């Protein structure tokens, strides 16, 4: 089964109709579902998404999307444990020349550990880390 890591940017694009990538993100998600892709993400990504959608008018969308993710067999949400947090902080510390956030660092580590090549995101930080990003502005 093909798997892809899902970053916060993709969730935001899917959930926010005003997002520049909304249409492309929904089309890509539908194509990935049709291809029976397994989606992998983390509780850090879910938390970051919920923070971005904490405004009253977006909160219901966040709740619906997160509930769907946790109920779906097509999704695996990995919890950030002490070992992963240590690795994430180490990468964050190591990459002084990059603007990678801690959530990005944890996602990069999880994608590498799960031998994934692609990240469902618009975030170019993942290209810097050697991954293919699935949402690009042309």
N, C-alpha and C positions, 0 to 999 in steps of 0.2 A: 504494500500500500504506500502510495506517495504521501509525504507529510510536508507541511509548511509551518514555519513559526509566524504567529500573528502578533504584530506590534500595535501599540496604542494608536498610532496614526491611522491604521486601517480601520480600527473600531470607531474612531472619531469620524472618519470619512463616511463610513456606512451609516452611522447614526445621525449625523448632522446634514440635513438637506441643503444647508447653506454652504457646506464645505466644497471647495473647488473640485475635489476628487470624489464627491459623493456618487455620481453616476458611474464612473470608472470602477470605483471600489465595489459597488453592488454588482456590476457586470462580472468583475473578476471573482467575487465570492460565488456567484452562481456557476461560473465555469469550473471553479475548484470543487464545488459540491457535486456537480455533474460528473467530474472526473474521480469522484469518491476520495478526495483528498482528506487526510486526517489533519486537523488543526491543533497546533500545540501553542500554548502561551503560558503565562505565569500569573500568580496572584499579584505581583508587582504591576504588571501590565493592566490587570483588571482594576487595581486601586488607582492607577494613574488615569485610566479611562473614566472611572467614577468621579474622580476629582475634576476632570475636565467638563463633566456633565453634571456638576453639582448645582447649577442654577435650576431654579424651580421649573422652568419651561422644558428643560432637557432631562430632568431627573427620571421621569417615567420611562423615557426611552432607554436610559441606562439600566434601570431595573429590569425592564423587559429583555434587553439584550443579554445582560449578565445571567439572568435566570435561564434563558435559552441555551447559553453556552454551557452552564453547569448541568443542564438536563440532557444535553446532546451526547450521544455515543461517539460522534465524530470529533469531539473535542477532548483534549487533555489539558488541564490547568495544573501546572507544577507549582508547588509551594516553595517559597524561598526559605531554605533551612540555614542553619549556621554555617555549614560547609560552603554552600552556594553564596551566601552573603560574604564570607571571607574571600572567596575567589573573585566575586564582583568588585569588592573594595580594592583588591590587589590590582585588577585590570584598570579600574578607575584611577588608581594612583600611578600606575605604570604609563598610561597614555596621556602624558602631560601636554603633548602637541595636538590633541584632539579635543573636541567639544562634546565628547560622549558623556551622557548622564549616567548615574548609577543604574537606573532601570535599563538603559541601553546596554551597559556592560553585563548585567545579569542575563539579558536576552541573548547577547552574543555568545556567552558561555553556554547557555542552554541549547542554542542552535548548534554550536560546535559539538557538544556532548551527545546530541541526538543526530549528528551527522547530516544536518540539513544544509541545503545549498541556497534555498530561497527564503526570503522574509516578505510577508504580506505587509507592506509599509510604503510610505513615501519618503521615509527618512534616509537621507544619503549617508548617514553615519554607518549604516550597515554595508553599503558599498565599500566604504573605506576599510571595513573589516573583512572584505573579500566575498560578501554575499551578493546574490542577485536580488534586487528589490522589484516587487511585482507591480508597483504603481509608480509610474514616472510621468513627469510633465515634459511633453515633447515640444 
